[in-house]
Amino acid sequence: MDSAGDLTGSRALEHLQHPRFARAYARAVGRMNRRGASEHRRRVLAGLHGTVIEIGAGDGSAFALYPPAVTHVLALEPDDYLRSLALNRAATSAVAVTVRPAAAERIPADDGTADAVVASLVLCSVADQAAALAEIRRVLRPGGTLAYYEHVRSARPVLAAVEDLLTPAWKRLAGGCHPNRDTLGAITAAGFTIQDNQRFGFAVQPMTPQVAHILGHATSPGPPAH
């Protein structure tokens, strides 16, 4: 994969810059982690090994949680501000981490070279879920792991309808985030085999309602046919 391709160049990433949201997220993520998100990340990373690609790495909150069996993490973050925070965390990580500017729809890695791909609170906001999941399949070796921790559309009809109503405005305010995505269905539709999945409610901040989340692991059959 050409690292200077359309979505990895700085000019092509301009539409993925959300400075106001990025700073708000960076201020909020510490509280979110203390409320349970760090433990969720730790659980989804447990058991990973070898070469890992983390898409949408944000501020690098996951770097300190990778198990010692992971030999290298390629961490991708398109937002300039969040990537600067991730670079600082990478410098002190016990596991080797390389941080690069890239979007999930265009991963700068060769076919079948990753043992695992981590998607942590990012598939809600990628522009094209199907394209991102196809890229994840491409870079994973056959039998490789997609480790995911995501918020998803509610199973409650009334709340799901509210999420549908809010999505057009919310995605403009929150860096492209869609609160109503069926991410587990998208993972299955992309050809992955679910190995384990937990669905649970989690309130990311005090005085906010619990939102449906999923956490689990899926296996890739290998790159999709061209």
HELIX and SHEET records of a PDB file:
HELIX    1   1 GLU A   14  LEU A   16  5                                   3    
HELIX    2   2 PRO A   19  MET A   32  1                                  14    
HELIX    3   3 ASN A   33  ALA A   37  3                                   5    
HELIX    4   4 SER A   38  LEU A   45  1                                   8    
HELIX    5   5 PHE A   63  LEU A   65  5                                   3    
HELIX    6   6 ASP A   80  ALA A   91  1                                  12    
HELIX    7   7 GLN A  129  VAL A  139  1                                  11    
HELIX    8   8 PRO A  157  LEU A  173  1                                  17    
HELIX    9   9 THR A  183  ALA A  189  1                                   7    
SHEET    1   A 7 VAL A  97  ARG A 100  0                                        
SHEET    2   A 7 VAL A  70  LEU A  76  1                                        
SHEET    3   A 7 GLY A  50  ILE A  55  1                                        
SHEET    4   A 7 ALA A 114  SER A 120  1                                        
SHEET    5   A 7 LEU A 140  HIS A 151  1                                        
SHEET    6   A 7 VAL A 211  THR A 219 -1                                        
SHEET    7   A 7 THR A 193  PHE A 202 -1                                        
END                                                                             
